[in-house]
Amino acid sequence: MTPETVEVLRERFGPSYRWLVTVTAMVGTMSMVISMTSVNVAVPDVMGAFGIGQDKAQWLSTAYLATMTAGMLVNAWLVSIFGERRIFLACLVVFMGGAALSGLAPNFDMLIFGRVLQGGSAGILQPLAMATIFTAFPPERRGTAMGYFGLGVVFAPAIGPTLGGVMIDLFSWRAIFYVPLPFCLAAFLLGSIFMPSRTLPSHLPRFDGLGFALLCTALFCLLSGIADGQREGWSSDRIVGVLSLGIAATAGFVLWEHMTKTPLLDMGLFRNPSFVAAAFVKLIFGAALTGSTYIVPVFVQTIQGYTPLRAGLMMMPAGILLAFIFPLAGRVSDAVPAHYPVIGGLIVFTFAFALTGFVDVNTPFWTFVVFIILGRLGLGFVNPVLNAHALKALPPDQVKQGAGASNFIRQLGGAFGVNGLVAFLETRTSFHNEALTATQTYANETSREMMTVLQGVYAQAGVSETIQQPGALYFLGQVVYAQGSSMGFQDAFFAVALIGALALVPAWIMSRAGHGQAVPRPIVPARPAAATLGRQQAAE
């Protein structure tokens, strides 16, 4: 097969090729991000279907994010062998297979295996799409391109819960796994035309198998240890052993990547202070974005009794707003230093979730909508700016590795964001429940009056006297549990705000490192002749 490089395709399709490949990459990315977030509205239904708790149900999201994180580091090796087009199409096929397996899963383990397939293919595809767009655009237009591409990264989490809610209300929770399939089919058709390709190499490049094994061990041990810590006890032998192994594997991975000649993660990237500062922001940004996207739909369903559709609709206005914010943010990133929109966006996000920390069972629907819009408004200016400026800080020969590392760091933050936030939520809920239960004695006048009123209500309803007091105690216990859960979620929302505030530190370091200086625009003659335009595009 004759290779069809970016230059060949650009010559064939003309100036519009840049946008054609951007749409192709964006549709493929959207299909996978929708799948990542649409399951959040199904968490209560999955818990009921398989009889599991929050610590197990969070693997619906965490398994996807963890395997996506690992898959991102395999991207460069696979693309160097098979080329962008073959890998793009193969990832879509595997992703659709994982979706079908999850939707038909007879047990929770099979469901998680399907999510692993989806996450791994998503991890390989996303940096491929990002790097292809970056290569197709000239330096002075890359920020704008990343702004449009970012629609598939942050706009999709807003519409994913809504689509998932519709499918659950119309069919069942299993139907949510089929939501991204139309997007996958469209991306497959577009990718077979517009994605660049290359000839197969005569020999395979070396693969860092040991580094990949260490990475997978670190992710599995750390995530499972954090997830099971509250249930089994943080000082239990198994949890201490698993977390210790995870830490050791992490240290081994970092050391090995410095030593090997064919690293999965190019450690030379982290010698660039501008890239390092942006990487820290992306790590914390990923934790804040993914953690907040997970916890808000779960809160309104478990505490306020929302249906999945109502929980999804709550996220929709923020997604509509992002359709306007992302292109604007991309243009801003081309014109001003990166730390200005990043710091401003993080401050707005932190403020929004600080306000969300005061919600309770009586908080109106539209109040939630306003808080979510405010938070997404802040993040809308962070993501495209970081995408563009993290790569602008690198020399051309490191762009593809930088794209993979940048996405890897964001998804790593996302995996630990959901995992850690659920563990924090369970810990704080347990703390509040125990504290509230300890106060429910007959010495507590409010509790005593409530018991008296409840027993009177049961008596008027004709309930037998022998079960009036047990019934009142049961109701009181439910009230205490609901209040403790609500307070646990409030603490979790404040934790998300704190995570956003922490990102301000590396964002400030970005400014000190001189990160994100605007790229000067070259003077280009207006309306050049076709031949001249072709030569300019080839040079770009």
N, C-alpha and C positions, 0 to 999 in steps of 0.2 A: 504494500500500500504506500502511495506517495505521501510523505509527511506534509501536513497542513499546519505550518507554524502560524503564530500570531501575525507575522508580516505577510504571509501568503493570504490568509483570510482577510486581512485588512485591505490588501490590494484587490481582492475579489469583491468584497461587499462595500468598499469605500469608507468614508468617514463614519457612516452609521454603524460599522462593525463594533466600535467601542461600546455602543449602547445595546446592541444585540447580545453581546457576550455578557454585559452587565445584567441584563434581564434574565438570561439563561442561568447565570450563577445565583441571582437573587431568588428565582423561583425554586431552584434546588435547595438553597439554604432555608427558605421559608418552610418548605415541606418538612424539614427535619427539626426546625425550631418549634413549629406548631406541634409536632409530636411530643417534643420535650415538655411543653407547657400545658397542653390540653388535658393531660392525665391528672393535673392538680385538682380539677373539679370532681374527679372520680375517686379520690382517695377515700372518702367515707363509704362509698358503695363497695369498693374493693375490700375494705376492712370488714364490712358486713358479709360479703360473699365468701371470704376465705377464713373468717374468724380470727383476724390478726389485729395487732395493736399498731399504734402510730410508729413505733420503732421499726416494725417490719414493712409497713406500707410505704415509708419514705424511700425504700429501695426502688420503687417505681421510678422515681426521679433520680436518685443517687446512682443506681446501676447504669442508667443511661449516660449520666454526666461523667462517671468515672471511666467507662469504656470509651467515651468520646475523647476524654483527655488523653488516654493512652494512644488512641487511633491517630491523633494529630501528629504524633512524633513518627509514625510509620509513613505518613503522607509523602515526605520528600523521597524516601527510598523507593516506594511504589511508583511514584510519578517518574522518577529517573529511569525506570525499567519500561513501563507500559505507556507512559504519556498521559496527558491530562484527559483526553477524550475517553480512553478505555477505562481509566480509573473512575471518572465521573459517572459513566454509565453503569459500571459494575457496582459502585456504591449504591446507586439508586435501586438496582435489582436486589441486593442484599437487604437494603432497608425495607423494601416492600415485603420481602419474605419474612423479616422480623415482625413487621406489622401484622401480617396474616397469622403468624404463630402466636403472637400475644393475644390477638382477638379470639383465637380458638383454644387458648390454653386451658387444660382441665384442672390445673393446680397452680399454686402461686409460684413454685419453682420454675415451671415451664414459662409462666408469664415473664418472670425476670430474665430468663434466657432469651426470650424474644426481644426484650428491652436491651439486652447486651448486644445483640446483633444490630439493632437499630443505632445504638450509641456508637459502636465501633465504626460503622459505615459513615455516620454523620461526622465523626472526628476526622476521618480521612478526607471527606469531601469539602468541609468548610474552609480550611486553609488553602486548598487547591483553588477554590473559587475566588478567594480573596487575592491570591497571588496572580491569578490570570487577569483579573480586572486591573490590578496595579501595573502589570506589564503592558496592558493594552492602552493605557492612558499616558500622556506626557506628564512630567513632574508637576507642572502648574495646574493641572486639572485633576490630580489624584484625590485631593481632598473632597472635591465635588462628587467624584465617582464613589468614594467611600461613604459619602453621605447617603447616596441612593442605595448603595449596597447594604448599608446599615438598617434600611427598612426591613430587610429579611431577618435581622438579628434582634431588634427590639420591637418592631411593629408586630411581628408574629406572636410573641408572648401575649400581646394584648388581644388578638383575635382568636388565638388558640383556645383559651378557656371558654369563650363564647360558642365556638363551633363544637367543642366538647360537650358543653351544656345542652346544646340543641340535640346532639346525637343521643345523649343519655335520656333526655326527656322523651324523645320520639321512639327510641329503641331500648338500649341498655348500656351499661358502662363498657361493654365489649366493643361497641360500635365506635368508640373514640379512636381506636387504633386504625380505623379505616379513613379517618378524616384527611390525612395528608396524601392519600393515594392519588387523587386527581392532580395535585401539584407535582407529584413524582412523575406521573406519566407525561405531563407537559414539559417538565425539565428534561426527561429522557429524549423526547422528540427534538427539543431545541439543542440539547447537548450533542446529539449526533450530527448536527449541522454546524454549530458555531464554536464548539470547543476545539482548541488546537490539538494536534496529534503529532506523533513522532514515530520513527522506525524503531523496531525492537533492537536492543543492543546485542552484540555478538557474545558478550559474557555478562554475568550478573555482578553488580557491585556488592561489596561486602555489607552484611547486615549486622547491626549491633544487637545480637541475640541476648547477650548477658545483660546489657543495659535495659532492654525491653522487659526481661524477666524481673530484674530488680524493681523497675518502675511498677509493674503490675502487682508485685508482692507488696510494695509500699502502699499503693492505693488500696488494695483489698484489706490489708491488716489495719491500717489507720482508720478507714471508713467503717469497717465492721466493728472495730474496738470502740469507736465513738458511738456508733448506733446501739450497741448492746450494753454499754457501760452503765446506764441508769437501771436497766432491768436486772443485770447480773451482779452489779456492785463494782464501783470503780477500782476497788482494791482487791477484787477477786483474782485468783491465779491466772485464769484464762485471759481476762481483760488486760492485766498487766503484761502478760507474755505476748499477746497479740500486738499491743501498742509498742512494746519494746522492739519486737521484730520489725514492725513498720518503720520505726525511727531508724533502726539499723540499716534496713533496706534503702531508706531515703539517703542516708549518709553514703552508703555504698554506691548508689546510683550517681550521686554528685561527683564522688571521687573517680569512679570509672569513666564518666563522661569527660573528665579532664585528661585521663590517661589514654583512652582509645583513639585510634586514628580515624575511625568511622563512627563518630558519636551520633546518637539519635537527636540530642539537643546540643547545638553548637554553643559551647561555653564562651567562645570568643565574642558572642553577642553581648555578654554581660560585662565586657570590658568597656563598652560604650556607656558613659554615665547617663546620657539622654535616654537611651533605650531602657536602662535599668530603672530609671525613675518612672518612665511610662509603664514598665512591666509591673511595678509595685501597685500603681494605680489600677491597672487592669485586674490584678489579683483581687484587690479589695472590691473593685467595681463588680467583678463577676460574683463574688459572695453576696454583695448587697442586692444586685438585680435578681439573681436566681432565687435567693432565699426569700426575698419579698414576694416574688411571683408565686412561690409555693405556699407561703404561710397565709396570705390574705384570703384566697378562696377557701382554704381549710377552716379559717376562723369563722367566716360568715356562714358556712354550712353547719359547723358543729356547735357554735355558740348562738348564732342568730336564727338558725333553722332555714337558711336560704336553700332553694332548689339549685341543682347544678347550673341550670340555665340562668337563673337570676344572678348567681355568683359570676358566671361568665359575662353577662351583660354589664355588670359593674365595671369590668375591665375595658369594655369597648370604647367609651369616649376617649380614654387615654391613647388608645391605638389610633383613633382618627386624628388626634392632635399630633401624634408622631409623624403622620404622613406629611405634615407641613413643616415640622421642626427639623427632620433629618436633612433634607436638601439645604435648608438654611444653615444648619450647623456645618455641613460640608463646605459651603462657601465661606463661612466664617473661618474655618480652619485653614483655608488658602490665603487668608488676608491678615490674620492676627496671630501673635504668639499663642501656642497651644495652652499654656497654663491659665490664660484668662477665662476661656469658656469652660475649661475643666474645673477650675476652682469654683467658679460661679455655679455650675451645674451641681457639683457635690454639695455646696451649701444649701441650695434649694431642696435637693433630695433629703439631706439630713433634717432640715426643718420640717418637711412633709411627714417623715416617719416619727419625728418627735411628737407631732400633733396626733398621729395615729396611735401613739402609745396611750392616749386617754380614751379610746373608744371602749364601748361596753355593749351589752345586749340591747340597749335602747338606742344606739347610734343610728340615725336615719340613713337610708340607702344613698341619698345624694351627698351626704357628708363624706361617706366613703369614696364616692366618685371624685369629689373635689380633691381629697387627699391623694388619691392615686394619680390624678391628672398632674397635680403639683410635683409628685415624685418622679413621674415619667418625663415631665418637662425638664427637670434637672438632668436626668440621665440622658435625655435626648441630645444634649449638647456635649456629653462626655464621650460617648462611644465612637462616633465617626471621627472626632478630633484625635482621639488616641490611636485609632486604626491608621489614620494618615500619617501622623507625626512620629509614631513609633518606627514606621518604615522609612520615613524621610531621613531619619537620623543614621540610616545604615548605607553602606556602599552598595552599588547595584548587585554585586556577586553574593550579597548576604540577604537580599530581599525575600527570597523564597523561604530560607531558613527562618528569617525574622517573622514572616507571616505565620509560619507554623508555630513558632515559639510564642508569639503574641496571643494567638488563639488558645494554645495549650495553657498558658498562664491564666487567661480569663476563665476557661472551663474548669481548671483546677480550683480556682476560687469558687466557682459555682458549685462544684461537687461538695467541697468542704463547707460551703455556705449553707446548703440545704441540710447536710448531715449534722453539722454542728448546731444549727438553729433548732432542729428537731430535738436533739439531745438537751439543749438548753431549755427548750419549752417543757420537755418532760420533767426535768429537774426542778424548774421553778413551779410547775403545776403541782408536783408532789409536795414541795415545800409549803405552798399556800394552802393546799388541802389539809396537811397535817396541822398547820398553824390555826386554821379556822376550826377544824374538828376539836382541837384542844380547848377551844372557848365555848363549845356547845354543852354546857352543864346546866343543872337547875339553879345554880348560882347566877347564871346569866339571865337577867330579867327579860331581855328581848326574846331569847330562845324559849323561855318558860311561857311567855305570853303567846308566842306563835304556836307552841304545842297545844295550849288551851284552846285557842281559836280553831286549830285544825281538828282537834277531837270534837269540838262543837259542830263543825261542819259535817264531819262523818256521822255524828249522831243524828243530825237533821236529815241526812240522806238515808237513814235507816241502816247504817252499817252496824254490825254486831259490836257490842261493847268490848269483847275480847280482842278485837283486832283494831280498835280505834287508836290506841296508843302505838302499836307497831306501825300502823299506816302513817301516823303523824311523824314518827321517827324516820321512816323511809323517805317521806317527802322532804323532811328537813335535811336528810343526808344528800338527796338529789340537789337541793338548793345550794348546800355547801360545796358539793362537787362542781356544780356549774359556776359558782362564784370563783372557786379556786382555779378552774380552767381558764376563765375569763382573765383573771389576774396574771396567770402564766403567759397568755398570749400578749397581754399588755407589756410584760417584761421583754418578750421576744421582739415586739415592735420597737421598743426602746433600744434593744440590742442592734437591730438593723440600722437605726439612726446613728448609733455609736460606730458601727462599721463604716458608714458613709463619712463620718467625721474623721476617722482614722486615715482615710484616703487623702485627706487634705495635706497631710505631712509629705508624702512623696510628690503630690501635685505641686507643692511649694518648692520642693527640691528640683522639679522640672524647670522652674523658672531660674533657679540658681545655676543649673547645668547648661543654661542657654538653649533649652529644648524648645523646639517648635517655632523657630524663626520662620517668618513667612518666606515662601519661595518667590523670588522676583519673576514676574511674567516677562517672557521675551517679546520683543516687538515683531509681530508677524504681519506681512503685507496683507491688506484686505483683499479677499476674494481672489486667491492665486489661481493660476491656470491649473488644469487637471494634472499635467505631468509634474509641475512643481510641487503641487499638493501631495502627490504620491511619494516624491522623494523626501519631503518633510516628514511624512508619516513614517516612512521606513527608518529615517534617522531617529525619530522619537522612540 
